[in-house]
Amino acid sequence: MLNLLMIVGGCDSQGGPHSEEMKLLNSYVDVFDVRSDQAMARLKSNGMKGIINDLQTISEDQKEMLVTMVHGMICVDGRPNETELECASNFFNAIGIDDNKYIEIVTKADAAAKHFLK
């Protein structure tokens, strides 16, 4: 999951994720107690195909959480751009989440956030 977040966060820039995206990524590293060096080693050894293979096996609830996390990553530095959305869409389509399902999940998450942040 961390590798996907890093890839999507950096897909619209030359030097990797922006500072806001890095802050969010680091908060996920802390919350999930993940070692970023291990995640990077796994990415290097397995590549993008390995990420997709790993993510195809997670539950639907986990995929929904991943969509919410990725959407937060692409929105943290402002309005999502075409490159970020296309990158996310390609990954999610590869793991069984089409664009309509992505929109449904994001809409549900936004509604929940608005409800609890009143």
A tleap script that builds the chain and sets N, CA, C and O, in Angstrom:
source leaprc.protein.ff14SB
mol = sequence {
  NMET LEU ASN LEU LEU MET ILE VAL GLY GLY
  CYS ASP SER GLN GLY GLY PRO HIE SER GLU
  GLU MET LYS LEU LEU ASN SER TYR VAL ASP
  VAL PHE ASP VAL ARG SER ASP GLN ALA MET
  ALA ARG LEU LYS SER ASN GLY MET LYS GLY
  ILE ILE ASN ASP LEU GLN THR ILE SER GLU
  ASP GLN LYS GLU MET LEU VAL THR MET VAL
  HIE GLY MET ILE CYS VAL ASP GLY ARG PRO
  ASN GLU THR GLU LEU GLU CYS ALA SER ASN
  PHE PHE ASN ALA ILE GLY ILE ASP ASP ASN
  LYS TYR ILE GLU ILE VAL THR LYS ALA ASP
  ALA ALA ALA LYS HIE PHE LEU CLYS
}
set mol.1.N position { 0.826 -1.188 0.000 }
set mol.1.CA position { 0.000 0.000 0.000 }
set mol.1.C position { 0.870 1.251 0.000 }
set mol.1.O position { 0.593 2.216 -0.712 }
set mol.2.N position { 1.926 1.219 0.810 }
set mol.2.CA position { 2.812 2.376 0.901 }
set mol.2.C position { 3.424 2.706 -0.454 }
set mol.2.O position { 3.516 3.873 -0.833 }
set mol.3.N position { 3.839 1.682 -1.174 }
set mol.3.CA position { 4.438 1.917 -2.491 }
set mol.3.C position { 3.427 2.533 -3.458 }
set mol.3.O position { 3.774 3.434 -4.221 }
set mol.4.N position { 2.205 2.064 -3.433 }
set mol.4.CA position { 1.182 2.649 -4.303 }
set mol.4.C position { 0.965 4.111 -3.955 }
set mol.4.O position { 0.873 4.953 -4.849 }
set mol.5.N position { 0.884 4.421 -2.679 }
set mol.5.CA position { 0.702 5.811 -2.256 }
set mol.5.C position { 1.873 6.679 -2.729 }
set mol.5.O position { 1.676 7.809 -3.175 }
set mol.6.N position { 3.073 6.147 -2.630 }
set mol.6.CA position { 4.249 6.900 -3.045 }
set mol.6.C position { 4.251 7.117 -4.560 }
set mol.6.O position { 4.578 8.205 -5.034 }
set mol.7.N position { 3.889 6.088 -5.311 }
set mol.7.CA position { 3.856 6.196 -6.770 }
set mol.7.C position { 2.804 7.203 -7.214 }
set mol.7.O position { 3.083 8.079 -8.033 }
set mol.8.N position { 1.600 7.079 -6.675 }
set mol.8.CA position { 0.525 7.995 -7.060 }
set mol.8.C position { 0.853 9.419 -6.609 }
set mol.8.O position { 0.591 10.378 -7.335 }
set mol.9.N position { 1.424 9.554 -5.418 }
set mol.9.CA position { 1.787 10.878 -4.924 }
set mol.9.C position { 2.826 11.576 -5.781 }
set mol.9.O position { 2.826 12.802 -5.895 }
set mol.10.N position { 3.709 10.798 -6.381 }
set mol.10.CA position { 4.780 11.383 -7.175 }
set mol.10.C position { 4.585 11.323 -8.672 }
set mol.10.O position { 5.462 11.754 -9.420 }
set mol.11.N position { 3.460 10.802 -9.132 }
set mol.11.CA position { 3.278 10.605 -10.570 }
set mol.11.C position { 3.144 11.906 -11.354 }
set mol.11.O position { 3.310 11.909 -12.574 }
set mol.12.N position { 2.848 13.006 -10.674 }
set mol.12.CA position { 2.661 14.272 -11.386 }
set mol.12.C position { 3.850 15.210 -11.226 }
set mol.12.O position { 3.759 16.388 -11.571 }
set mol.13.N position { 4.962 14.700 -10.708 }
set mol.13.CA position { 6.137 15.562 -10.540 }
set mol.13.C position { 7.400 14.800 -10.912 }
set mol.13.O position { 7.421 13.570 -10.918 }
set mol.14.N position { 8.433 15.536 -11.218 }
set mol.14.CA position { 9.697 14.931 -11.616 }
set mol.14.C position { 10.456 14.330 -10.439 }
set mol.14.O position { 11.095 13.288 -10.588 }
set mol.15.N position { 10.399 14.963 -9.281 }
set mol.15.CA position { 11.231 14.555 -8.159 }
set mol.15.C position { 10.532 13.749 -7.097 }
set mol.15.O position { 11.044 13.654 -5.981 }
set mol.16.N position { 9.392 13.164 -7.385 }
set mol.16.CA position { 8.656 12.404 -6.385 }
set mol.16.C position { 7.544 13.228 -5.775 }
set mol.16.O position { 7.208 14.304 -6.270 }
set mol.17.N position { 6.974 12.716 -4.694 }
set mol.17.CA position { 5.846 13.409 -4.059 }
set mol.17.C position { 6.200 14.817 -3.581 }
set mol.17.O position { 7.336 15.079 -3.186 }
set mol.18.N position { 5.217 15.720 -3.620 }
set mol.18.CA position { 5.357 17.080 -3.103 }
set mol.18.C position { 5.457 17.033 -1.584 }
set mol.18.O position { 5.206 15.990 -0.980 }
set mol.19.N position { 5.818 18.140 -0.965 }
set mol.19.CA position { 6.011 18.166 0.490 }
set mol.19.C position { 4.735 17.794 1.248 }
set mol.19.O position { 4.803 17.081 2.250 }
set mol.20.N position { 3.569 18.268 0.785 }
set mol.20.CA position { 2.317 17.916 1.460 }
set mol.20.C position { 2.047 16.419 1.347 }
set mol.20.O position { 1.576 15.782 2.290 }
set mol.21.N position { 2.353 15.879 0.184 }
set mol.21.CA position { 2.160 14.441 -0.025 }
set mol.21.C position { 3.133 13.638 0.840 }
set mol.21.O position { 2.768 12.591 1.377 }
set mol.22.N position { 4.351 14.116 0.975 }
set mol.22.CA position { 5.332 13.433 1.824 }
set mol.22.C position { 4.901 13.449 3.288 }
set mol.22.O position { 5.082 12.461 3.999 }
set mol.23.N position { 4.333 14.562 3.738 }
set mol.23.CA position { 3.844 14.629 5.124 }
set mol.23.C position { 2.754 13.584 5.347 }
set mol.23.O position { 2.763 12.877 6.355 }
set mol.24.N position { 1.820 13.489 4.408 }
set mol.24.CA position { 0.742 12.507 4.526 }
set mol.24.C position { 1.303 11.094 4.457 }
set mol.24.O position { 0.909 10.229 5.241 }
set mol.25.N position { 2.211 10.857 3.535 }
set mol.25.CA position { 2.837 9.545 3.398 }
set mol.25.C position { 3.555 9.159 4.697 }
set mol.25.O position { 3.450 8.021 5.153 }
set mol.26.N position { 4.273 10.096 5.280 }
set mol.26.CA position { 4.968 9.825 6.542 }
set mol.26.C position { 3.994 9.549 7.681 }
set mol.26.O position { 4.295 8.763 8.579 }
set mol.27.N position { 2.823 10.193 7.649 }
set mol.27.CA position { 1.837 9.909 8.690 }
set mol.27.C position { 1.315 8.476 8.547 }
set mol.27.O position { 1.063 7.806 9.548 }
set mol.28.N position { 1.153 8.005 7.305 }
set mol.28.CA position { 0.744 6.603 7.091 }
set mol.28.C position { 1.828 5.647 7.562 }
set mol.28.O position { 1.531 4.609 8.153 }
set mol.29.N position { 3.076 5.992 7.302 }
set mol.29.CA position { 4.196 5.165 7.760 }
set mol.29.C position { 4.142 5.036 9.276 }
set mol.29.O position { 4.321 3.945 9.818 }
set mol.30.N position { 3.898 6.142 9.956 }
set mol.30.CA position { 3.823 6.126 11.422 }
set mol.30.C position { 2.611 5.342 11.922 }
set mol.30.O position { 2.734 4.511 12.821 }
set mol.31.N position { 1.447 5.605 11.341 }
set mol.31.CA position { 0.215 4.955 11.806 }
set mol.31.C position { 0.280 3.442 11.616 }
set mol.31.O position { -0.116 2.680 12.498 }
set mol.32.N position { 0.782 3.015 10.458 }
set mol.32.CA position { 0.805 1.582 10.152 }
set mol.32.C position { 2.103 0.910 10.570 }
set mol.32.O position { 2.282 -0.291 10.366 }
set mol.33.N position { 3.020 1.698 11.164 }
set mol.33.CA position { 4.292 1.177 11.640 }
set mol.33.C position { 5.005 0.381 10.540 }
set mol.33.O position { 5.417 -0.763 10.735 }
set mol.34.N position { 5.130 1.017 9.403 }
set mol.34.CA position { 5.760 0.405 8.237 }
set mol.34.C position { 7.164 0.970 8.099 }
set mol.34.O position { 7.392 2.152 8.356 }
set mol.35.N position { 8.085 0.143 7.701 }
set mol.35.CA position { 9.442 0.616 7.427 }
set mol.35.C position { 9.537 0.942 5.945 }
set mol.35.O position { 9.404 0.063 5.093 }
set mol.36.N position { 9.768 2.209 5.649 }
set mol.36.CA position { 9.802 2.629 4.250 }
set mol.36.C position { 10.946 1.984 3.482 }
set mol.36.O position { 10.819 1.760 2.279 }
set mol.37.N position { 12.069 1.675 4.146 }
set mol.37.CA position { 13.178 1.024 3.447 }
set mol.37.C position { 12.784 -0.381 2.990 }
set mol.37.O position { 13.197 -0.829 1.921 }
set mol.38.N position { 11.987 -1.070 3.803 }
set mol.38.CA position { 11.511 -2.398 3.405 }
set mol.38.C position { 10.514 -2.302 2.249 }
set mol.38.O position { 10.519 -3.132 1.340 }
set mol.39.N position { 9.665 -1.282 2.298 }
set mol.39.CA position { 8.701 -1.085 1.208 }
set mol.39.C position { 9.429 -0.794 -0.099 }
set mol.39.O position { 9.064 -1.324 -1.148 }
set mol.40.N position { 10.459 0.048 -0.036 }
set mol.40.CA position { 11.225 0.378 -1.244 }
set mol.40.C position { 11.966 -0.846 -1.776 }
set mol.40.O position { 12.035 -1.049 -2.988 }
set mol.41.N position { 12.515 -1.655 -0.889 }
set mol.41.CA position { 13.204 -2.878 -1.318 }
set mol.41.C position { 12.226 -3.827 -2.006 }
set mol.41.O position { 12.560 -4.467 -3.003 }
set mol.42.N position { 11.023 -3.908 -1.463 }
set mol.42.CA position { 10.000 -4.770 -2.077 }
set mol.42.C position { 9.608 -4.252 -3.458 }
set mol.42.O position { 9.425 -5.034 -4.391 }
set mol.43.N position { 9.481 -2.933 -3.585 }
set mol.43.CA position { 9.151 -2.337 -4.881 }
set mol.43.C position { 10.251 -2.633 -5.893 }
set mol.43.O position { 9.971 -3.003 -7.034 }
set mol.44.N position { 11.502 -2.471 -5.473 }
set mol.44.CA position { 12.620 -2.737 -6.382 }
set mol.44.C position { 12.665 -4.188 -6.824 }
set mol.44.O position { 12.948 -4.479 -7.986 }
set mol.45.N position { 12.388 -5.095 -5.908 }
set mol.45.CA position { 12.473 -6.515 -6.257 }
set mol.45.C position { 11.261 -7.019 -7.035 }
set mol.45.O position { 11.402 -7.887 -7.896 }
set mol.46.N position { 10.077 -6.492 -6.748 }
set mol.46.CA position { 8.851 -7.000 -7.375 }
set mol.46.C position { 8.292 -6.101 -8.472 }
set mol.46.O position { 7.541 -6.570 -9.327 }
set mol.47.N position { 8.644 -4.816 -8.461 }
set mol.47.CA position { 8.162 -3.888 -9.472 }
set mol.47.C position { 6.677 -3.586 -9.352 }
set mol.47.O position { 6.009 -3.997 -8.403 }
set mol.48.N position { 6.185 -2.859 -10.338 }
set mol.48.CA position { 4.770 -2.465 -10.360 }
set mol.48.C position { 3.854 -3.679 -10.429 }
set mol.48.O position { 2.804 -3.715 -9.787 }
set mol.49.N position { 4.257 -4.658 -11.203 }
set mol.49.CA position { 3.439 -5.862 -11.333 }
set mol.49.C position { 3.271 -6.543 -9.974 }
set mol.49.O position { 2.205 -7.077 -9.667 }
set mol.50.N position { 4.323 -6.520 -9.172 }
set mol.50.CA position { 4.249 -7.099 -7.838 }
set mol.50.C position { 3.281 -6.352 -6.941 }
set mol.50.O position { 2.546 -6.964 -6.165 }
set mol.51.N position { 3.278 -5.015 -7.047 }
set mol.51.CA position { 2.330 -4.212 -6.266 }
set mol.51.C position { 0.904 -4.600 -6.642 }
set mol.51.O position { 0.058 -4.823 -5.775 }
set mol.52.N position { 0.656 -4.677 -7.933 }
set mol.52.CA position { -0.689 -5.028 -8.402 }
set mol.52.C position { -1.069 -6.425 -7.930 }
set mol.52.O position { -2.185 -6.634 -7.454 }
set mol.53.N position { -0.157 -7.378 -8.055 }
set mol.53.CA position { -0.451 -8.743 -7.601 }
set mol.53.C position { -0.773 -8.770 -6.117 }
set mol.53.O position { -1.713 -9.445 -5.697 }
set mol.54.N position { 0.008 -8.031 -5.307 }
set mol.54.CA position { -0.256 -7.977 -3.870 }
set mol.54.C position { -1.624 -7.369 -3.576 }
set mol.54.O position { -2.374 -7.888 -2.749 }
set mol.55.N position { -1.944 -6.271 -4.253 }
set mol.55.CA position { -3.189 -5.551 -3.961 }
set mol.55.C position { -4.427 -6.260 -4.499 }
set mol.55.O position { -5.536 -6.010 -4.026 }
set mol.56.N position { -4.252 -7.135 -5.474 }
set mol.56.CA position { -5.397 -7.900 -5.974 }
set mol.56.C position { -5.920 -8.869 -4.912 }
set mol.56.O position { -7.073 -9.297 -4.975 }
set mol.57.N position { -5.088 -9.210 -3.953 }
set mol.57.CA position { -5.467 -10.210 -2.955 }
set mol.57.C position { -6.106 -9.624 -1.702 }
set mol.57.O position { -6.609 -10.376 -0.867 }
set mol.58.N position { -6.099 -8.300 -1.549 }
set mol.58.CA position { -6.685 -7.729 -0.339 }
set mol.58.C position { -8.208 -7.729 -0.431 }
set mol.58.O position { -8.774 -7.823 -1.520 }
set mol.59.N position { -8.854 -7.623 0.708 }
set mol.59.CA position { -10.322 -7.671 0.752 }
set mol.59.C position { -10.933 -6.413 0.128 }
set mol.59.O position { -10.246 -5.416 -0.092 }
set mol.60.N position { -12.220 -6.482 -0.149 }
set mol.60.CA position { -12.927 -5.323 -0.706 }
set mol.60.C position { -12.909 -4.144 0.265 }
set mol.60.O position { -12.767 -2.996 -0.156 }
set mol.61.N position { -13.051 -4.420 1.560 }
set mol.61.CA position { -12.978 -3.348 2.555 }
set mol.61.C position { -11.607 -2.688 2.546 }
set mol.61.O position { -11.500 -1.466 2.653 }
set mol.62.N position { -10.558 -3.498 2.420 }
set mol.62.CA position { -9.206 -2.955 2.359 }
set mol.62.C position { -8.997 -2.137 1.083 }
set mol.62.O position { -8.310 -1.116 1.096 }
set mol.63.N position { -9.590 -2.590 -0.004 }
set mol.63.CA position { -9.495 -1.837 -1.263 }
set mol.63.C position { -10.206 -0.491 -1.130 }
set mol.63.O position { -9.721 0.519 -1.640 }
set mol.64.N position { -11.345 -0.473 -0.452 }
set mol.64.CA position { -12.053 0.792 -0.238 }
set mol.64.C position { -11.215 1.741 0.609 }
set mol.64.O position { -11.153 2.938 0.328 }
set mol.65.N position { -10.575 1.215 1.635 }
set mol.65.CA position { -9.703 2.046 2.467 }
set mol.65.C position { -8.539 2.562 1.626 }
set mol.65.O position { -8.140 3.717 1.775 }
set mol.66.N position { -7.996 1.739 0.759 }
set mol.66.CA position { -6.892 2.144 -0.105 }
set mol.66.C position { -7.326 3.253 -1.060 }
set mol.66.O position { -6.579 4.208 -1.277 }
set mol.67.N position { -8.517 3.139 -1.628 }
set mol.67.CA position { -9.040 4.197 -2.497 }
set mol.67.C position { -9.119 5.510 -1.725 }
set mol.67.O position { -8.717 6.559 -2.229 }
set mol.68.N position { -9.636 5.447 -0.506 }
set mol.68.CA position { -9.767 6.647 0.320 }
set mol.68.C position { -8.393 7.252 0.613 }
set mol.68.O position { -8.223 8.470 0.550 }
set mol.69.N position { -7.426 6.415 0.930 }
set mol.69.CA position { -6.072 6.892 1.219 }
set mol.69.C position { -5.425 7.510 -0.017 }
set mol.69.O position { -4.816 8.577 0.065 }
set mol.70.N position { -5.556 6.842 -1.156 }
set mol.70.CA position { -4.965 7.357 -2.399 }
set mol.70.C position { -5.635 8.666 -2.793 }
set mol.70.O position { -4.960 9.609 -3.207 }
set mol.71.N position { -6.943 8.730 -2.670 }
set mol.71.CA position { -7.636 9.969 -3.026 }
set mol.71.C position { -7.174 11.114 -2.122 }
set mol.71.O position { -6.984 12.238 -2.586 }
set mol.72.N position { -6.995 10.827 -0.845 }
set mol.72.CA position { -6.450 11.833 0.061 }
set mol.72.C position { -5.065 12.274 -0.363 }
set mol.72.O position { -4.727 13.454 -0.271 }
set mol.73.N position { -4.261 11.329 -0.829 }
set mol.73.CA position { -2.906 11.645 -1.272 }
set mol.73.C position { -2.922 12.571 -2.488 }
set mol.73.O position { -2.136 13.516 -2.560 }
set mol.74.N position { -3.806 12.304 -3.434 }
set mol.74.CA position { -3.801 13.136 -4.644 }
set mol.74.C position { -4.505 14.472 -4.439 }
set mol.74.O position { -4.386 15.372 -5.271 }
set mol.75.N position { -5.235 14.606 -3.339 }
set mol.75.CA position { -5.922 15.880 -3.056 }
set mol.75.C position { -5.194 16.750 -2.039 }
set mol.75.O position { -5.513 17.931 -1.901 }
set mol.76.N position { -4.225 16.190 -1.328 }
set mol.76.CA position { -3.598 16.918 -0.233 }
set mol.76.C position { -2.861 18.173 -0.704 }
set mol.76.O position { -2.721 19.128 0.060 }
set mol.77.N position { -2.393 18.179 -1.946 }
set mol.77.CA position { -1.663 19.346 -2.451 }
set mol.77.C position { -2.522 20.210 -3.362 }
set mol.77.O position { -2.004 21.024 -4.126 }
set mol.78.N position { -3.827 20.033 -3.279 }
set mol.78.CA position { -4.739 20.820 -4.097 }
set mol.78.C position { -5.626 19.928 -4.945 }
set mol.78.O position { -5.674 18.712 -4.762 }
set mol.79.N position { -6.309 20.542 -5.854 }
set mol.79.CA position { -7.221 19.809 -6.735 }
set mol.79.C position { -6.452 18.764 -7.546 }
set mol.79.O position { -5.392 19.064 -8.095 }
set mol.80.N position { -6.984 17.529 -7.625 }
set mol.80.CA position { -6.271 16.490 -8.386 }
set mol.80.C position { -6.130 16.887 -9.862 }
set mol.80.O position { -7.026 17.499 -10.444 }
set mol.81.N position { -5.006 16.530 -10.440 }
set mol.81.CA position { -4.832 16.806 -11.856 }
set mol.81.C position { -5.025 15.524 -12.669 }
set mol.81.O position { -5.127 14.430 -12.114 }
set mol.82.N position { -5.070 15.676 -13.954 }
set mol.82.CA position { -5.344 14.555 -14.861 }
set mol.82.C position { -4.333 13.422 -14.692 }
set mol.82.O position { -4.706 12.249 -14.718 }
set mol.83.N position { -3.066 13.762 -14.521 }
set mol.83.CA position { -2.025 12.746 -14.385 }
set mol.83.C position { -2.241 11.899 -13.145 }
set mol.83.O position { -2.138 10.674 -13.205 }
set mol.84.N position { -2.541 12.542 -12.016 }
set mol.84.CA position { -2.780 11.817 -10.773 }
set mol.84.C position { -4.003 10.905 -10.892 }
set mol.84.O position { -3.970 9.744 -10.483 }
set mol.85.N position { -5.069 11.446 -11.453 }
set mol.85.CA position { -6.298 10.652 -11.584 }
set mol.85.C position { -6.103 9.480 -12.534 }
set mol.85.O position { -6.608 8.386 -12.282 }
set mol.86.N position { -5.379 9.697 -13.617 }
set mol.86.CA position { -5.123 8.612 -14.573 }
set mol.86.C position { -4.251 7.528 -13.939 }
set mol.86.O position { -4.501 6.337 -14.127 }
set mol.87.N position { -3.242 7.938 -13.199 }
set mol.87.CA position { -2.363 6.993 -12.516 }
set mol.87.C position { -3.165 6.143 -11.529 }
set mol.87.O position { -3.060 4.916 -11.529 }
set mol.88.N position { -3.961 6.799 -10.694 }
set mol.88.CA position { -4.787 6.086 -9.715 }
set mol.88.C position { -5.780 5.168 -10.420 }
set mol.88.O position { -5.964 4.019 -10.017 }
set mol.89.N position { -6.418 5.673 -11.471 }
set mol.89.CA position { -7.407 4.889 -12.211 }
set mol.89.C position { -6.787 3.621 -12.789 }
set mol.89.O position { -7.384 2.547 -12.716 }
set mol.90.N position { -5.609 3.743 -13.353 }
set mol.90.CA position { -4.938 2.568 -13.940 }
set mol.90.C position { -4.651 1.515 -12.884 }
set mol.90.O position { -4.883 0.329 -13.116 }
set mol.91.N position { -4.149 1.933 -11.727 }
set mol.91.CA position { -3.884 0.972 -10.655 }
set mol.91.C position { -5.165 0.325 -10.159 }
set mol.91.O position { -5.231 -0.893 -9.995 }
set mol.92.N position { -6.188 1.147 -9.919 }
set mol.92.CA position { -7.408 0.583 -9.369 }
set mol.92.C position { -8.125 -0.321 -10.360 }
set mol.92.O position { -8.692 -1.340 -9.966 }
set mol.93.N position { -8.109 0.032 -11.629 }
set mol.93.CA position { -8.680 -0.865 -12.629 }
set mol.93.C position { -7.956 -2.203 -12.621 }
set mol.93.O position { -8.584 -3.249 -12.784 }
set mol.94.N position { -6.646 -2.179 -12.435 }
set mol.94.CA position { -5.855 -3.409 -12.427 }
set mol.94.C position { -6.172 -4.310 -11.237 }
set mol.94.O position { -5.945 -5.518 -11.298 }
set mol.95.N position { -6.697 -3.730 -10.153 }
set mol.95.CA position { -7.030 -4.553 -8.978 }
set mol.95.C position { -8.539 -4.748 -8.818 }
set mol.95.O position { -9.010 -5.229 -7.788 }
set mol.96.N position { -9.280 -4.368 -9.846 }
set mol.96.CA position { -10.711 -4.676 -9.856 }
set mol.96.C position { -11.640 -3.567 -9.412 }
set mol.96.O position { -12.809 -3.826 -9.128 }
set mol.97.N position { -11.155 -2.340 -9.346 }
set mol.97.CA position { -12.013 -1.215 -8.982 }
set mol.97.C position { -12.118 -0.289 -10.182 }
set mol.97.O position { -11.160 0.399 -10.534 }
set mol.98.N position { -13.295 -0.276 -10.811 }
set mol.98.CA position { -13.452 0.581 -11.994 }
set mol.98.C position { -13.710 2.024 -11.565 }
set mol.98.O position { -13.881 2.312 -10.380 }
set mol.99.N position { -13.735 2.915 -12.539 }
set mol.99.CA position { -13.880 4.345 -12.255 }
set mol.99.C position { -15.177 4.662 -11.519 }
set mol.99.O position { -15.189 5.523 -10.639 }
set mol.100.N position { -16.265 3.983 -11.865 }
set mol.100.CA position { -17.541 4.230 -11.186 }
set mol.100.C position { -17.466 3.834 -9.712 }
set mol.100.O position { -17.975 4.548 -8.848 }
set mol.101.N position { -16.835 2.703 -9.430 }
set mol.101.CA position { -16.682 2.255 -8.041 }
set mol.101.C position { -15.781 3.224 -7.281 }
set mol.101.O position { -16.039 3.522 -6.115 }
set mol.102.N position { -14.731 3.713 -7.927 }
set mol.102.CA position { -13.826 4.694 -7.319 }
set mol.102.C position { -14.622 5.932 -6.893 }
set mol.102.O position { -14.499 6.402 -5.762 }
set mol.103.N position { -15.429 6.447 -7.804 }
set mol.103.CA position { -16.242 7.636 -7.513 }
set mol.103.C position { -17.221 7.354 -6.369 }
set mol.103.O position { -17.413 8.194 -5.490 }
set mol.104.N position { -17.829 6.186 -6.386 }
set mol.104.CA position { -18.770 5.800 -5.319 }
set mol.104.C position { -18.066 5.782 -3.955 }
set mol.104.O position { -18.602 6.295 -2.972 }
set mol.105.N position { -16.879 5.196 -3.899 }
set mol.105.CA position { -16.138 5.102 -2.637 }
set mol.105.C position { -15.736 6.490 -2.143 }
set mol.105.O position { -15.888 6.800 -0.962 }
set mol.106.N position { -15.225 7.317 -3.044 }
set mol.106.CA position { -14.777 8.661 -2.670 }
set mol.106.C position { -15.961 9.512 -2.215 }
set mol.106.O position { -15.849 10.257 -1.242 }
set mol.107.N position { -17.079 9.407 -2.901 }
set mol.107.CA position { -18.285 10.161 -2.526 }
set mol.107.C position { -18.761 9.744 -1.138 }
set mol.107.O position { -19.120 10.591 -0.320 }
set mol.108.N position { -18.764 8.449 -0.877 }
set mol.108.CA position { -19.175 7.939 0.436 }
set mol.108.C position { -18.215 8.428 1.527 }
set mol.108.O position { -18.656 8.820 2.607 }
set mol.109.N position { -16.925 8.406 1.255 }
set mol.109.CA position { -15.937 8.870 2.244 }
set mol.109.C position { -16.084 10.360 2.507 }
set mol.109.O position { -15.995 10.799 3.654 }
set mol.110.N position { -16.309 11.148 1.445 }
set mol.110.CA position { -16.502 12.595 1.617 }
set mol.110.C position { -17.747 12.891 2.447 }
set mol.110.O position { -17.728 13.774 3.305 }
set mol.111.N position { -18.830 12.156 2.194 }
set mol.111.CA position { -20.065 12.359 2.953 }
set mol.111.C position { -19.851 12.011 4.425 }
set mol.111.O position { -20.329 12.724 5.307 }
set mol.112.N position { -19.144 10.930 4.689 }
set mol.112.CA position { -18.860 10.538 6.072 }
set mol.112.C position { -18.004 11.594 6.767 }
set mol.112.O position { -18.252 11.934 7.924 }
set mol.113.N position { -17.006 12.110 6.068 }
set mol.113.CA position { -16.141 13.136 6.653 }
set mol.113.C position { -16.939 14.389 6.979 }
set mol.113.O position { -16.770 14.970 8.051 }
set mol.114.N position { -17.798 14.808 6.076 }
set mol.114.CA position { -18.615 16.001 6.317 }
set mol.114.C position { -19.548 15.783 7.495 }
set mol.114.O position { -19.766 16.697 8.292 }
set mol.115.N position { -20.096 14.594 7.613 }
set mol.115.CA position { -21.003 14.281 8.718 }
set mol.115.C position { -20.291 14.367 10.057 }
set mol.115.O position { -20.818 14.945 11.008 }
set mol.116.N position { -19.093 13.791 10.137 }
set mol.116.CA position { -18.378 13.742 11.412 }
set mol.116.C position { -17.591 15.005 11.715 }
set mol.116.O position { -17.161 15.201 12.852 }
set mol.117.N position { -17.398 15.852 10.739 }
set mol.117.CA position { -16.631 17.075 10.967 }
set mol.117.C position { -17.518 18.304 11.083 }
set mol.117.O position { -17.040 19.429 10.944 }
set mol.118.N position { -18.805 18.100 11.336 }
set mol.118.CA position { -19.746 19.226 11.504 }
set mol.118.C position { -19.357 20.053 12.690 }
set mol.118.O position { -20.022 21.042 12.997 }
savepdb mol mol.pdb
quit
